[in-house]
């Protein structure tokens, strides 16, 4: 088994074939969740799975599980996957690579007649991106019980169409209750979506954890006044107080390296006029770090700074935490399987804590989970120019293959794939 390798060209061609569905003029992909294009993408991936003899199960939130049977069907499956929905200006690899890498693992096992003890499954989760419907990571979130199926069904897009309606319309509202599908261990292979691996010239990112995040809405209220007649010492300038808080957000992140992050991504200034002193500023704050203790410390510091600015300036400053995702450490057994596979295959590697959210975060609440990162060009993702080198994608898939084999076990007898399953996914 040590010499077993995937077919990198076959993986690349599958990625390019799927990318044609929703292809954009700039070379990216626009395939929003539960649209007709999403249905076409789902149908193509399911068709490929059926050609490999996999059985298909769809749950009520539209998560799809494609199963290759093991020598012991009673064991919970070793699962890999990601998502195939994209951002409005998405790329060819975000999410899609994780799903098609899993399919390439199955194709390789079938090609070489390798039987596993535990079943192998490839999954893709509904509405990971959250571009059309919120919350993000919807399918995996419902699966793990982070929010209810009813809440997800009721979510609507800008045109008023609901998740429940659209799932039924495209034929992917399955029968299985989310969360009832067993998972023995879960691996997710992904482009890094950041510049760390490329900058360090490493091929594989070993992912011990995903950063936690705290999101805040901050509102500073002062008084609008004429920019000319109002002396500086008599102004109640909301923007100057807001920018001090923004700078402190960055300073807090810099105090807690290497994984401290502090970002202000949205700013609304009222009345937003050239010669009027701003009377109110609303802005977002995004703080991230790798463990609860550090994130709690950062939370305390931004809260204290906001309170101090309100006291010193006399302006009304309101800070509301609107979202919190705790840091997610991955299971040592899964991280160890990825590390061992990487070392066995001889790829250069480094530990990379993920700064982005992934379905693996939610699945880790129910089963041992781990992730594998590969570089992406210039660290760019959520962009039509997103790119990755074929040899890196191949390497990540080889690591996935051997990590899954380590967890699933290799059976003594050779494997013969059953004939293609004819049951339609919509009826699963």
C-alpha positions in Angstrom: 0.0 0.0 0.0 3.0 2.4 0.5 3.4 2.7 -3.3 -0.3 3.5 -3.9 -0.8 6.9 -5.6 -3.8 8.8 -7.1 -4.0 9.9 -10.8 -3.2 13.6 -10.7 -4.3 14.2 -14.3 -7.6 12.5 -13.7 -8.2 14.7 -10.6 -7.3 17.8 -12.5 -9.6 17.0 -15.4 -12.5 16.4 -13.0 -11.9 19.8 -11.4 -11.9 21.5 -14.8 -15.0 19.6 -15.9 -17.0 20.6 -12.8 -15.7 24.2 -13.2 -17.5 24.5 -16.6 -20.8 24.5 -14.7 -21.3 28.2 -13.8 -18.0 29.2 -15.5 -17.4 33.0 -15.5 -15.7 35.1 -18.2 -12.8 35.8 -15.9 -12.0 32.1 -15.4 -13.9 31.6 -12.1 -17.1 29.9 -11.1 -20.5 31.3 -10.0 -22.6 28.3 -8.7 -24.6 29.6 -5.8 -26.3 27.1 -3.4 -29.6 25.5 -4.5 -29.7 27.2 -7.9 -30.1 25.3 -11.2 -26.4 25.5 -11.6 -25.9 23.9 -8.2 -28.3 21.2 -9.2 -26.3 20.5 -12.4 -23.0 20.4 -10.4 -24.6 18.0 -7.8 -26.0 15.8 -10.6 -22.6 15.6 -12.3 -20.7 14.6 -9.0 -23.4 12.1 -8.2 -23.2 10.6 -11.7 -19.4 10.2 -11.3 -20.0 8.5 -8.0 -22.5 6.1 -9.4 -20.1 5.2 -12.2 -17.7 4.1 -9.5 -20.4 1.9 -7.9 -21.1 4.2 -4.9 -24.5 4.2 -3.3 -26.1 7.6 -2.7 -27.9 9.0 0.4 -29.3 12.5 0.7 -30.6 14.0 3.9 -33.3 16.6 4.5 -31.0 19.6 4.2 -29.5 18.3 1.0 -26.2 16.9 2.3 -25.1 14.1 -0.1 -23.2 11.0 1.1 -21.6 8.7 -1.5 -20.6 5.3 -0.1 -18.1 2.7 -1.0 -18.8 -0.4 1.1 -16.2 -1.9 3.4 -15.5 -5.5 4.4 -17.3 -4.7 7.7 -20.4 -2.7 6.8 -21.3 -2.4 10.4 -18.4 0.0 11.1 -19.0 3.7 10.8 -17.6 5.0 7.5 -14.4 7.0 7.1 -15.7 10.2 5.4 -14.1 12.9 3.4 -15.7 15.8 1.6 -16.3 19.6 1.4 -18.8 21.6 -0.7 -19.4 22.5 -4.3 -21.4 25.7 -4.0 -19.3 28.8 -4.6 -19.1 32.5 -4.0 -20.6 34.9 -6.6 -17.1 35.5 -7.8 -15.7 32.1 -6.8 -12.9 30.0 -8.1 -12.5 26.4 -9.3 -10.9 24.9 -6.2 -12.5 26.2 -3.0 -14.6 23.3 -1.7 -14.7 21.6 -5.0 -11.2 20.2 -4.5 -12.1 18.5 -1.3 -15.1 16.7 -2.9 -13.3 15.6 -6.0 -10.2 14.6 -4.1 -12.4 12.2 -2.2 -13.8 10.9 -5.4 -10.3 10.4 -6.8 -9.4 8.4 -3.6 -12.4 6.1 -4.4 -11.4 5.8 -8.1 -7.8 4.9 -7.1 -9.0 2.2 -4.6 -11.3 0.8 -7.3 -8.6 0.9 -10.0 -6.3 -1.1 -7.7 -8.9 -3.4 -6.2 -8.1 -2.2 -2.6 -10.7 -3.3 -0.1 -11.0 -1.4 3.2 -12.3 -2.7 6.5 -14.5 0.3 7.2 -16.7 1.8 4.5 -15.4 4.9 2.7 -17.7 7.8 2.0 -17.4 11.1 0.1 -19.8 13.9 1.2 -20.7 17.3 0.0 -22.5 19.7 2.3 -25.2 22.2 1.5 -24.6 26.0 1.3 -21.2 26.1 2.9 -20.4 29.6 1.5 -23.6 31.3 2.7 -23.5 33.6 -0.3 -27.2 33.1 -1.2 -28.6 32.0 2.2 -27.4 32.5 5.8 -26.2 31.0 8.0 -22.9 29.9 6.4 -21.9 26.2 6.6 -25.7 25.5 6.7 -25.7 21.8 5.8 -23.0 20.7 8.3 -24.4 23.1 10.9 -27.9 21.4 10.7 -26.1 18.0 10.7 -24.4 18.7 14.0 -27.3 20.4 15.6 -25.8 23.9 15.7 -29.2 25.1 14.4 -32.5 23.5 13.5 -33.7 22.2 10.2 -36.7 24.5 10.5 -34.4 27.5 10.9 -32.5 26.5 7.8 -35.6 25.8 5.7 -37.0 29.3 6.6 -33.8 31.2 5.4 -34.6 33.3 2.3 -32.5 34.9 -0.4 -32.8 38.4 -1.7 -35.6 37.4 -4.0 -37.6 35.8 -1.1 -37.0 32.2 -2.1 -36.6 29.9 0.9 -34.1 27.0 1.4 -36.9 24.5 1.9 -38.6 25.5 -1.4 -35.3 25.5 -3.4 -34.2 22.2 -2.0 -37.4 20.6 -3.2 -37.3 22.4 -6.5 -33.9 21.1 -7.5 -34.6 17.6 -6.2 -32.2 17.4 -3.3 -34.5 17.4 -0.3 -33.7 13.9 0.9 -35.4 11.6 3.4 -32.7 11.0 6.0 -32.7 13.1 9.2 -29.6 15.3 9.4 -27.2 13.9 12.0 -28.4 10.3 11.8 -25.7 9.5 9.2 -22.8 7.8 11.1 -19.3 9.1 10.7 -16.3 7.2 12.1 -13.7 9.9 11.2 -13.8 12.9 8.8 -11.1 14.4 6.6 -11.4 17.6 4.6 -8.8 18.5 1.9 -8.7 22.2 0.9 -6.7 24.9 -0.6 -5.2 27.0 2.2 -7.0 30.3 1.1 -4.1 32.1 2.6 -0.4 32.8 1.7 1.5 30.9 4.4 2.3 27.7 2.6 3.3 29.4 -0.6 5.5 31.9 1.3 7.2 29.1 3.2 7.5 26.9 0.0 5.8 24.0 1.6 3.5 21.5 -0.1 1.3 20.2 2.7 -0.3 22.1 5.5 -1.0 20.0 8.6 -4.0 21.7 10.3 -4.1 21.2 14.1 -7.0 23.6 14.6 -9.2 26.3 13.2 -9.2 29.8 14.8 -12.1 30.9 16.8 -13.7 34.2 16.0 -15.6 37.0 17.7 -17.6 39.4 15.5 -18.8 42.8 16.8 -20.9 45.7 15.7 -19.6 49.0 17.1 -21.6 52.3 16.9 -20.0 55.6 17.9 -22.5 58.5 18.2 -21.3 62.2 18.3 -22.8 65.3 16.7 -22.9 66.5 13.1 -21.6 70.0 12.6 -20.2 72.3 9.9 -16.5 71.4 9.1 -15.6 75.1 8.8 -17.0 77.1 11.7 -16.6 74.4 14.4 -13.3 74.6 16.3 -11.4 71.4 16.8 -11.7 71.4 20.6 -15.5 71.8 20.4 -16.2 69.0 18.1 -17.9 65.7 18.9 -16.4 63.8 15.9 -17.6 60.2 15.9 -15.2 59.2 13.2 -12.1 60.2 15.1 -13.2 58.1 18.1 -14.2 55.2 15.7 -10.7 55.3 14.0 -9.0 55.1 17.4 -11.0 51.9 18.1 -10.2 50.5 14.7 -6.5 51.1 15.3 -6.8 49.4 18.7 -8.4 46.4 17.0 -5.2 45.9 14.9 -3.0 46.6 17.9 -4.7 43.9 20.0 -4.2 41.3 17.2 -0.5 42.2 17.0 -0.1 41.7 20.8 -1.1 38.0 20.5 1.0 36.5 17.6 1.3 34.4 15.6 -2.4 33.7 15.2 -3.9 36.9 16.5 -6.1 38.6 13.9 -8.0 41.9 14.0 -10.0 43.3 11.1 -12.4 46.1 10.5 -14.1 45.2 7.2 -17.3 47.3 7.1 -17.7 51.0 7.9 -20.7 53.3 7.6 -20.3 57.0 8.2 -23.2 59.4 8.7 -24.0 61.7 7.1 -21.0 60.9 4.8 -20.6 64.5 3.5 -17.4 66.2 2.6 -17.9 69.3 4.8 -19.9 67.8 7.7 -18.2 66.5 10.9 -19.4 62.8 11.2 -22.2 62.4 13.7 -22.3 58.6 13.7 -20.1 55.8 12.6 -21.1 52.1 12.5 -18.4 49.5 11.8 -17.6 45.8 12.2 -14.8 44.3 14.3 -13.5 40.8 13.6 -11.1 39.2 16.2 -9.6 35.8 15.9 -7.1 33.5 17.6 -6.3 29.9 18.1 -7.6 29.1 21.6 -10.3 30.3 24.0 -8.0 31.9 26.5 -6.4 34.2 23.9 -9.7 35.0 22.3 -11.2 35.8 25.7 -8.3 38.1 26.5 -8.7 39.9 23.2 -12.4 40.3 23.9 -11.7 41.8 27.3 -9.2 44.3 25.8 -11.4 45.6 23.1 -14.3 45.9 25.5 -12.2 47.8 28.0 -10.8 50.1 25.3 -14.3 51.0 24.0 -15.5 51.8 27.6 -12.4 54.0 28.1 -13.0 55.9 24.9 -16.6 56.6 25.9 -15.5 57.9 29.3 -12.7 60.1 27.9 -14.6 61.6 25.0 -18.1 61.8 26.4 -19.5 60.2 23.2 -21.9 57.3 23.2 -20.0 54.1 22.2 -21.9 50.8 21.9 -20.2 47.5 21.3 -22.3 44.4 20.6 -20.9 40.9 20.1 -23.0 39.5 17.2 -21.4 36.2 16.6 -18.9 33.8 18.2 -17.4 30.6 16.9 -15.1 28.9 19.5 -11.7 27.7 18.3 -11.8 24.2 16.9 -8.9 21.8 17.7 -8.9 18.8 15.5 -8.6 15.3 16.8 -5.1 14.1 17.5 -5.7 10.8 15.7 -6.8 12.5 12.5 -4.0 15.1 12.7 -1.6 12.2 13.3 -2.8 10.2 10.4 -2.3 13.2 8.1 1.2 13.9 9.5 2.2 10.2 9.1 0.9 10.1 5.5 2.8 13.3 4.7 6.1 12.0 6.1 5.6 8.6 4.4 5.1 10.2 1.1 8.0 12.6 1.6 6.3 15.9 1.1 7.5 19.1 2.7 5.0 20.3 5.3 4.3 22.7 8.2 1.6 23.2 10.7 -1.0 25.8 9.6 -3.9 26.9 11.8 -6.9 27.7 9.6 -8.2 31.2 9.7 -11.2 30.4 7.7 -14.3 28.4 8.6 -14.9 25.0 7.1 -17.5 22.2 7.4 -15.0 20.2 9.3 -15.5 22.6 12.3 -19.1 21.3 12.7 -18.3 17.7 11.9 -15.6 17.8 14.6 -18.4 18.1 17.2 -19.7 14.7 16.3 -16.6 12.7 15.1 -12.8 12.8 15.0 -11.9 15.2 12.2 -8.8 16.6 10.5 -7.9 18.8 7.5 -5.2 18.9 4.8 -4.1 22.1 3.2 -2.3 22.7 -0.1 -1.0 26.1 -1.4 -3.0 28.4 -3.6 -1.4 31.0 -5.8 -0.7 34.2 -3.9 -3.0 33.0 -1.1 -6.0 34.2 -3.1 -9.4 32.6 -2.7 -13.1 33.7 -3.0 -11.9 35.3 -6.2 -12.2 34.3 -9.9 -8.4 34.2 -10.3 -8.1 31.6 -7.5 -5.5 29.0 -8.7 -3.5 26.0 -7.5 -0.7 23.9 -9.0 -1.8 20.5 -10.2 1.2 18.8 -8.5 0.1 20.4 -5.2 -3.5 19.2 -5.6 -2.1 15.7 -6.4 0.1 15.7 -3.3 -2.8 16.7 -1.0 -5.0 14.0 -2.5 -2.2 11.4 -2.0 -2.0 12.4 1.7 -5.8 12.1 1.9 -5.7 8.6 0.4 -3.1 7.3 2.9 -4.7 9.0 5.9 -8.0 7.5 5.1 -6.5 4.1 4.6 -4.8 4.4 7.9 -8.2 5.1 9.6 -10.3 2.7 7.5 -7.9 -0.3 7.5 -7.0 -2.5 4.5 -8.9 -5.8 4.2 -7.3 -9.0 3.1 -9.4 -9.6 0.0 -9.4 -7.7 -3.2 -12.3 -5.3 -3.9 -14.7 -5.5 -6.9 -16.8 -2.4 -7.4 -20.5 -3.1 -7.9 -22.3 -2.0 -11.0 -23.3 1.6 -11.1 -26.2 2.5 -8.8 -29.2 3.5 -10.8 -31.3 5.2 -8.1 -31.6 8.9 -8.7 -30.2 11.2 -6.0 -33.5 13.0 -5.7 -35.2 9.8 -4.6 -32.5 8.9 -2.0 
